[in-house]
């Protein structure tokens, strides 16, 4: 189905019945990243809502970088819930989807039953995570340069992307990013939200009052464990941390059953607000 948000349309998969769970993907993925977890959640009696974020998949791809700024991404989450008649949902995000989940929980807490962040910690924690995290985040600076980033990623059959990311579904990713305009659109979220100065200065957000869980995987090439564990400092609600051994950045694909079990265990533990 499609959901209209202002001038844009978002492709959304709405499956199952029961308590709603909104699953947000990151770069360079689509909502298909969640197919294993969505199935297990639906089988357990949850309703899963899985969009392609703006700039990705079958959703609109604005050419204006400003269209990918954080307020618009949070508005998309709220707009999807409004369009589907959902007052409040569990929000689960990975990579950029995790950042959006944190920001939604901070700025629209009345719409969030709980927040689960995979890989990416709270934005303030990320900025304070130290030198190792800054080293791992070198690509965020590269991605700021139009044409240069596109050339680096796509040259020689996307060789650099293949070798650097080791994405488990790299052939599908490359096929999608090879379509005209898709790679540039996908980079909009970096260009609108992480100019170099923001990597060093923590974002000031309202505290996270909803129950929150952070999940980090030991073989993540892009994020440090500290950037996730220190998220606890910015959560005033119940906090839970889980570490998955042997899984890479795309833990939903490397450890699908483990991620699904963690989600179910956490969601079942959350007491819905009155």
N, C-alpha and C positions, 0 to 999 in steps of 0.2 A: 504494500500500500504506500501511498505518498501522503505526506503532511506538509501543508503550506505554512511557511514562516515568513511573513512579509512578502518579498518578491521571490523568495527561494522555495524550492521543494526539496524535501528530505525523504529518501527511501527508508521505510521502516518495516521491520518484520515483527508482527504482533502475534504471539503464539501462546496457547494455553489459557487457563483460567486460574483465578485465585489471587493471592497477594502479588502485586506487580514488582518486577525487578527490571530495571533499565540497565542495559549492558553497553558500555561505550568503548569503542576501539581506539587505537592510536595510529601513528605513522609507521609504515605506509599501507595500512590495512583497510579493511571494510568490516561491516558487521559479521561477515562470514567467519571471522576469527573466532567467534563465540559458539560455533555450531555444536561442539561437544557439550559445553556447559549449559547451553540453552536447552538441549534435549534432556539433560539430567534434571534441570530445574523444573521443566514442564512435567516430567514424569513424577516429580515429587509434589506436584500440586501448585506450582507457581505460574504466574503469567509473565512471560519474558517479552520485553520490548527492546528491539535491537536495531538502532538506526545506522545508516552510513552517515558519518559526520559531513558537514558542508565541506566541499573540496575533495570528497572521496567517493568511490563507488558510483552508485546510480543517483547520488544526490547532486544538487546544483553546485557549480564550481565558479564562484565569482572571480573576476579578474582583478578586482581592487583588493590589495593586501589588507586594508583597514577592515574589510568585511570579515576577517578571521580573528579580530581582536576578542579578548576574553569575554567582555559583556555580551557580544553576539553569540558566543558559544554557550554561555549560560542561558541566554534567552531561548536558544534552540531546545535545550533540555526542558525548560518550563513550557515552551510552546508545544512540544511533543506530548507532554503530560496533559496539557489543557485540551489538545485536539482529541486525545483518547479518553477524556473524561476521568483522568487519574488525579486524585488530589495529592497523594503522597506515595513515594516508591522507594525501595532499596536502590541505591545507585552504585553500580560496580563499574570501575574503569581500569583500563590498562594503558600505559604510556601516556600519550596526550589525553586519552579518555580518563585516566586517573587524575590528571591535572584539572580537567573539567569537572570531574566528580568532587574534588576538594573545593573548587570554587563555588559549585552549586550548593554544597553543604554549608559554605560560609555565607553566601549572599542570599540564598533562598531556603533557609533551614526548615521552613514550614512545609516544604515539598519533599523533604528527605527523611525516610524512616531510618536508614543507616547508610554508611558510605564504606565501600571496600576499594582500596587502591592497590593495584598490582604493579610492581616495579617502581613506579614514580611516587616519591613521598610528597608530603605537604610542600607547596611552593616555597614557603619560608625556610623549611628544613633543607630543601635542595640548595638554596642560595648560601646556606651556612655550612654546607657539608665538607668544605675544605679543599685542599689542593688536589687530592686524588680525583674527586668528583669533577673539578674543573678540567683536569687532564682528559678525563673520559668524555667530557662534553665539547671537545674541540670541533666536532662536526657542526654544532649549533652556530659557531662563528662562520664556518664555510657556507652554511645554508643561507646566510644573510645576503650573499652576493648573487644577484640575478644573472642568469646565463652561465656564470662560472660554476655554480653548484650544479646546475642542470647538466653541463658538459662533463663535470667530474663524475657524477653519478651514472650517466648514460653511456659514456664512451666505451667502445669495444664491447658492445653487447651488455652494458651495465656491469662490467667486470668489477669496478671498485665497489659498487653496492653489494654484489655477490660475495666478494671476499671480506669486506668489512662487517657486514651484518650477519652473514650465515643464517639468513631467514629460512626457516624450515619449509616454507612454500615459495621459494624465490622465483620459480618459473611463473607462477600465477601473478606474483607481484610485478615482475618484469613485463609480462604481457599487458598488464593493466597500465603501468606507468609509461609504456611505449606509445599509448594512444595520444594524439595531439592535445597539448595543453594540460594533460592530467598530472604530469610530474610537477610543473610549475604551480598548479592549484594546490597540490598536496603540501608544498613548502610554505604556503601562505600562513599556516598556523605558527611556524617558526618565525617568519619575518614580521608578523604582527605582534608577537608576544615575548620573544626572547632576544631583543637587541643586546649587544655585548654588555652594556652597563647593568642590565637586570640580572645577569648571572652572578654578580658580586653583591647586589643589594637585596636583602630579603623583602618580599612583598608583605605588606601589612594587611592582613585579612581578619575579619571577625573570627573568633574562636569556633572550632568545630564542636558543636554541642551534641550532635547525633552519635550513637555508637559507631565506632570506626575500627576497621581492621586493615592492616598493611601486610602485604605479602611480597617478599623479595626472594629471588632465586640465586643460588650460589654462583652460577655461571653467567650471570648478566654482565655483558661487556660494556654497557653504557651507564649503569647506575651502581653506586656504592650502597652497602648495607646501611651505613650511617645515615645516608640521605633519607632512608625509610624509617629507621628506628627513632631518629630524633623528631619525627613527626608527632610523637607523643606529647611533646612540649606545647603543641598548638591545638590539642584536643582536650576539651574539658569534659566530654562525655566518656563513656567506657571505651578503653583502648585495648586492642589485641594485636599482637605481632606474630607472624608465622614465617619461617624460613624454609624454603624448599631446596633440598640438596640435589645437585646434578642437573638441574633444569636451566636453560638459557633465558634470554630476555623474553622470548615468546613462550612463556610457561604454560599458557593454555594449550599449546600444541605439543610441547615437550612432555608435559605431565598432566594430560587432560583429566584423568580420573582423580588425581590428587587435588587439583584446583577445584573440580566439581564438588568433591567431598568437603573441602574447606568452606566453600561458599554455603553449602547446605547446612553445615554445622553452625556456622556463624549466623546465618539468617534465622535459623530456628531458635537461636539463643537471644535474639533481639526481642525485647518487649515492645510491641507497638505503642506509640504515644496515645494518650487519651484524646 
